[in-house]
Amino acid sequence: MAAKTPIRTVFNDSSVATGLAEFQSGEFIPLANGGLGAALSIGTAGQILKVNSGASALEFGEVTAIVNIDAATDGSSVTLAASDKFLFSDGGTEKYLLASQIDTYVSGTSSTLTNKTLTAPSINGVVGGTATSQTITTLTSTTIANGGSTAISLSGANVTVAGNLTVSGTTTTVDSTTINIQNAFVFEGATDDAYETTLTTVDPTADRTVSLPNATTTLVGQDTTDTLTNKTLTAPTINASTLTGIVTTTGAVFAGASPLVFEGATANSFETTFTITDPTADRTVTIQDASGTVAYLTDITGGGASEFSTVTVNTSVIFEGSTDDSNETTLAVVDPTADRTINLPNVSGTLPVLAAASTTQITSTPEELNLLDGVSGLVQADFTKLAAVDATATELNYTDGVTSNIQTQIDANTTLANTKASKGFAIAQAVALG
């Protein structure tokens, strides 16, 4: 059957159907009425019917391949095989190639690898890519290997590393007495972070040797705060030091006029300084075995540089005696009502004491008191009788020439009729007693 031309309904201006007619060139049925939305002519071979670029009608056009990779089956856990295929465009033509082809392409290409880890690689050919480069085999007595007790073994030549050498394991230097470091050692520490410890030196002006002790210890820094144990400091200069615990300084000599300065409990601008007068001979100052407070010369009235002219004591002076026990001798005074002076005689002897404190002054002179030497047996009644004696000096002269003990003379002459003589003896006794 031959192709037929479709017919259509003819409408007037009022949209009233007036008849039928054939489709004319360029006319089409819109998409809303079930048509194609365009007047189409057959396309070329290989074209397909598709929506136009304006999404308003259908047209013939070329096939565009669309691969929805997100909807593909997950193959991330699959091990690639040499026969696996990969889709690619060969100059606009869609084709596939095998994984073995990609391997051949990559292995035959020279590339620079950055931050790559090569596991058990085989390196062939020259190293460095220049005419002076040598192969790894000629540089080493063995090949570079992975695993085993020795991964790299070099012999018979020096090795120079121009860049950074990072060693993750232990570095062992065998049969070497000296290791030369041009600049510094840098230690990372237990934590791999941005902080390192650098061991360096001040540029030396001559050969220097720093010896580490034959002991397990921690080094002490010049500017660090540390605790030193069992250390001997020879002729040190110590400034602003803080000493705690027991400090042994046997045999130490502190130089300077003011070698000891004490801060006190409060760290401020006030200190106590021990000043030493420059000695003209060896001197020894002994601190007694007792607790107490040191008294200064200025604390005692009359204190001078080396002696006292007058000593003022508020209450009393206590003497321990030759035996350090609970018994002491206290030298005290009765509260004075005026200035008093007591003189010690310019002789050796022992001071007598009174049985009770008294404010009565003894007016007898030592010479007068010595008249009683050898007198015994006097009683209060005798002194009462003597107080009534009114003998004159002439009368007392009657005793002139008496050479024996006065008491003996008194006893021998108590029956004398001469009253004057009896009075003379009585007066002599009174004078002797003051």
C-alpha positions in Angstrom: 0.0 0.0 0.0 1.3 3.4 -0.9 1.9 6.1 1.8 -1.1 8.2 2.5 -1.3 11.9 3.4 -3.1 12.4 6.7 -6.1 14.7 6.8 -7.0 17.2 9.4 -10.2 19.2 10.4 -10.5 22.7 9.1 -11.7 25.4 11.5 -12.9 28.9 10.7 -11.9 32.0 12.6 -14.6 31.2 15.2 -13.0 27.8 15.8 -15.9 26.1 14.1 -15.1 23.0 12.1 -16.1 23.5 8.5 -14.6 20.5 6.8 -11.6 18.2 6.2 -8.3 18.8 4.3 -4.9 17.1 3.8 -1.9 18.1 6.0 0.2 20.7 4.2 4.0 20.9 4.3 5.2 22.4 7.6 2.0 21.5 9.5 2.2 19.2 12.5 0.2 17.9 15.4 1.3 19.6 18.7 2.6 17.5 21.6 -0.5 18.4 23.8 -2.7 16.7 21.2 -0.6 13.6 20.9 1.6 14.7 18.0 5.4 15.2 17.7 5.3 18.9 18.1 7.3 19.5 14.9 7.3 18.8 11.2 10.0 16.1 10.9 11.9 14.6 8.0 13.7 11.3 8.3 17.2 11.6 9.8 20.5 10.0 8.8 21.7 6.5 9.5 22.5 5.9 13.2 20.4 8.8 14.4 17.8 8.4 17.0 14.6 10.3 17.8 15.1 12.5 20.9 13.9 15.6 22.6 15.4 18.8 21.1 17.7 21.1 23.1 14.7 23.4 23.9 12.7 20.5 25.3 9.8 21.6 23.2 9.6 18.9 20.5 11.2 15.7 19.1 14.0 15.5 16.5 16.4 13.1 15.0 20.0 13.3 16.3 23.3 11.5 17.1 23.5 9.0 20.0 25.3 10.4 23.2 26.6 7.7 25.5 25.8 8.3 29.2 27.5 6.2 31.9 25.8 6.4 35.3 28.8 5.6 37.5 26.9 6.2 40.8 24.3 3.6 39.8 26.9 1.0 38.9 27.6 -2.1 41.0 30.3 -1.5 43.7 33.5 -3.2 42.6 35.9 -1.5 45.0 36.8 -4.8 46.7 37.5 -6.5 43.4 41.2 -7.3 42.6 41.9 -6.1 39.1 42.9 -8.7 36.5 44.8 -8.1 33.3 41.7 -8.9 31.3 39.5 -6.3 33.0 38.1 -3.7 30.7 38.0 0.1 31.0 35.8 2.5 28.9 37.6 5.3 27.1 37.2 7.7 24.2 39.6 7.2 21.2 39.4 10.5 19.5 35.7 10.7 20.1 35.0 7.1 19.4 34.0 5.1 22.5 36.2 2.1 23.0 37.5 -0.1 25.8 41.0 -1.2 26.8 42.4 -3.9 29.2 44.0 -3.4 32.6 47.2 -5.0 31.2 47.4 -2.2 28.6 47.3 0.5 31.4 50.0 -1.4 33.3 52.2 -1.4 30.2 51.6 2.3 29.6 52.4 3.3 33.2 55.5 1.1 33.6 57.0 2.5 30.5 56.6 6.1 31.5 59.3 8.2 33.4 57.6 10.0 36.3 58.6 11.8 39.5 56.9 10.3 42.5 56.3 12.5 45.6 55.5 11.1 49.1 55.2 7.6 47.8 56.0 4.4 49.7 57.7 1.7 47.6 57.2 -1.8 49.1 59.8 -4.3 48.1 60.6 -2.5 44.8 63.1 -3.7 42.2 65.2 -0.8 40.9 67.1 -1.5 37.6 69.3 0.8 35.6 71.0 4.0 36.5 70.2 6.1 39.5 69.8 9.8 39.0 69.5 9.8 35.2 72.9 11.4 34.5 75.9 10.0 32.7 77.9 10.0 36.0 75.3 8.0 37.9 76.0 4.4 38.9 73.7 1.6 39.5 72.7 0.6 43.0 74.4 -2.7 42.5 77.8 -1.1 41.9 77.4 1.2 44.9 76.7 -1.5 47.4 78.1 -4.9 48.0 74.6 -6.3 48.1 71.2 -5.2 46.7 68.7 -3.1 48.6 66.3 -5.5 50.1 63.2 -5.4 52.3 63.1 -7.5 55.4 65.7 -9.6 57.0 68.2 -8.3 59.6 70.0 -6.0 57.1 68.0 -4.0 54.5 70.9 -1.9 53.1 74.6 -2.8 53.4 77.3 -0.4 52.1 81.0 -1.0 52.1 84.2 0.4 50.9 83.0 4.0 50.2 81.7 7.2 51.8 78.0 7.9 51.8 76.8 11.5 51.5 73.1 12.4 52.0 72.4 15.8 50.6 68.8 16.0 51.9 67.2 15.0 55.2 67.9 11.5 56.6 65.0 10.2 58.7 65.7 7.0 60.7 62.7 5.3 62.3 64.7 2.6 64.1 67.9 2.6 66.1 71.1 4.2 64.7 74.2 2.2 65.6 77.7 3.4 64.9 80.2 0.6 64.9 84.0 1.0 65.5 83.9 4.8 65.5 85.7 6.9 68.0 84.6 10.3 66.7 81.3 11.4 65.1 81.5 14.9 63.5 78.3 17.0 63.6 78.4 20.2 61.7 75.5 22.0 63.3 73.2 20.3 65.8 71.3 17.2 66.9 67.5 17.6 66.8 65.4 15.2 69.0 61.7 14.8 68.3 60.8 13.3 71.7 58.1 10.7 72.4 55.4 12.8 70.7 55.7 13.6 67.0 54.6 17.2 67.0 55.9 20.7 66.3 58.2 20.8 69.3 61.8 19.4 69.3 64.9 19.6 71.4 68.0 20.9 69.7 71.5 19.9 71.0 73.9 22.5 69.6 77.2 24.2 70.5 78.5 27.7 70.7 80.9 28.2 67.9 84.2 27.0 69.4 87.5 29.0 69.1 89.6 25.9 69.9 89.1 22.2 70.3 86.7 21.5 73.2 85.8 18.3 75.1 82.6 17.8 77.1 82.6 14.5 79.0 79.4 12.8 80.1 79.6 11.0 83.5 79.8 7.3 83.9 76.3 7.2 85.5 72.6 7.2 84.7 71.6 10.8 85.3 69.8 13.9 84.1 71.9 16.8 82.8 71.5 20.2 84.6 71.0 23.3 82.5 72.6 26.6 83.1 69.3 28.5 83.2 67.0 25.7 84.7 65.8 25.2 88.2 67.2 21.8 89.5 68.0 20.0 92.8 71.6 19.0 93.1 72.5 16.0 95.4 75.9 15.2 96.7 77.7 17.8 94.6 81.0 19.5 95.4 81.2 23.2 94.3 84.9 24.3 94.1 85.3 28.1 94.6 81.8 28.9 93.4 80.2 32.3 93.2 76.6 32.0 94.3 74.2 34.9 93.7 70.6 35.1 94.9 70.6 31.4 96.0 68.0 29.5 97.9 69.4 26.7 100.1 67.1 24.1 101.7 67.8 21.1 103.9 71.2 20.4 105.5 74.1 22.2 103.9 77.5 20.9 104.9 80.2 23.6 104.6 83.0 22.0 106.7 86.3 23.7 105.9 84.6 26.3 103.7 85.9 29.8 103.6 83.5 32.6 102.8 85.4 35.5 101.2 84.5 39.2 101.4 83.6 41.6 104.2 79.9 40.7 104.0 79.7 37.1 102.6 76.4 36.1 104.3 73.1 37.9 103.5 69.8 36.6 104.8 66.5 37.5 103.0 64.1 36.6 105.8 60.6 35.2 105.4 59.5 37.9 103.0 61.3 38.3 99.7 61.7 42.1 99.5 64.4 44.8 99.4 65.3 44.3 103.1 68.0 41.8 104.1 70.2 41.0 107.1 73.9 41.1 106.4 76.6 39.5 108.5 79.6 41.9 108.3 83.1 40.7 109.3 85.7 43.1 110.6 88.9 42.3 108.7 90.8 40.1 111.1 94.5 40.5 111.9 94.8 36.9 113.1 92.8 33.7 113.0 89.6 34.2 115.1 87.1 31.7 116.4 83.5 32.6 117.4 81.7 29.8 119.2 77.9 29.5 119.3 76.8 27.9 122.6 74.8 24.7 122.7 71.4 26.3 123.6 68.4 28.0 122.1 68.0 31.8 122.4 68.2 35.1 120.7 71.5 36.8 119.9 72.0 40.2 121.7 73.9 42.9 119.9 76.4 45.3 121.5 74.0 48.1 120.9 71.3 46.3 122.9 73.4 46.7 126.1 74.1 50.2 127.5 77.8 51.0 127.3 78.4 48.4 124.5 81.3 49.3 122.3 83.3 47.7 119.5 85.0 45.1 121.7 84.1 45.8 125.3 81.5 47.3 127.7 82.0 50.4 129.9 78.6 50.2 131.6 76.2 47.3 131.5 72.5 47.9 132.2 70.4 44.8 133.1 66.6 45.2 133.5 66.0 42.4 136.1 68.8 40.1 137.1 71.9 38.1 136.1 71.6 34.3 136.3 74.8 32.2 136.7 74.6 28.5 135.8 77.8 27.5 137.7 80.3 24.8 136.6 77.6 22.1 136.5 74.8 22.5 133.9 71.8 21.4 136.0 68.5 22.8 137.2 70.2 24.9 140.0 71.3 28.5 139.2 72.5 31.6 141.1 70.5 34.7 140.4 72.0 38.1 141.1 69.2 40.5 141.6 68.6 43.9 143.3 66.0 45.5 145.5 64.0 48.0 143.4 66.1 51.2 143.7 64.5 54.6 144.6 67.5 56.5 143.4 70.7 55.8 141.5 72.9 53.4 143.5 76.6 52.4 143.1 78.1 49.2 144.5 81.8 48.9 144.2 83.7 45.6 144.3 86.9 45.8 146.3 90.3 45.6 144.7 91.1 42.3 146.4 90.3 38.6 146.0 87.7 37.0 148.2 84.2 35.8 148.7 81.2 38.1 149.2 79.1 37.5 152.3 75.3 37.5 152.0 72.5 38.7 154.2 69.7 36.4 155.3 67.0 38.9 154.2 66.6 41.7 151.8 67.1 45.1 153.5 67.3 48.8 152.6 69.5 49.6 155.7 73.0 50.8 154.8 76.0 49.4 156.7 78.1 52.4 157.7 81.0 50.6 159.3 84.3 50.6 157.5 86.2 47.5 156.7 88.8 48.5 159.3 86.2 48.9 162.0 84.7 45.5 161.1 88.1 43.9 161.4 88.2 44.8 165.1 85.7 42.0 165.6 88.1 39.5 164.3 88.3 36.7 166.9 85.4 38.0 169.0 82.8 35.4 169.9 79.9 35.0 172.3 78.4 38.4 172.0 74.6 38.6 172.5 72.0 41.2 172.1 72.3 42.2 175.8 75.9 43.0 175.4 75.2 45.4 172.5 72.5 47.0 174.6 75.0 47.7 177.4 77.5 49.0 174.9 75.0 51.5 173.5 74.9 53.2 176.9 78.7 53.7 177.1 79.6 57.4 177.1 83.4 57.1 177.4 85.7 59.8 175.9 88.6 59.3 173.7 90.9 59.9 176.7 89.2 57.2 178.5 89.5 54.8 175.6 93.2 55.4 175.5 93.5 53.4 178.7 93.2 50.3 176.4 96.5 51.3 174.7 99.0 48.6 175.0 96.6 45.7 175.1 98.2 43.1 172.8 96.1 40.0 173.5 92.7 39.1 172.3 90.2 41.8 173.4 87.7 39.2 174.5 90.3 37.7 176.8 91.1 41.0 178.3 87.4 41.7 178.9 87.0 38.4 180.7 90.0 39.1 182.9 89.0 42.5 183.9 85.3 42.2 184.6 86.0 42.4 188.3 88.2 45.4 188.2 87.2 48.2 190.5 88.4 50.8 188.1 85.2 51.8 186.4 87.1 53.8 183.7 88.9 50.7 182.5 85.7 48.8 182.3 84.2 51.5 180.3 87.2 51.6 178.0 86.8 47.9 177.1 83.1 48.4 176.5 83.7 51.4 174.3 86.3 49.5 172.3 83.7 46.8 171.6 81.2 49.4 170.5 83.6 51.0 168.1 84.5 47.7 166.6 80.9 46.8 166.0 80.2 50.2 164.4 
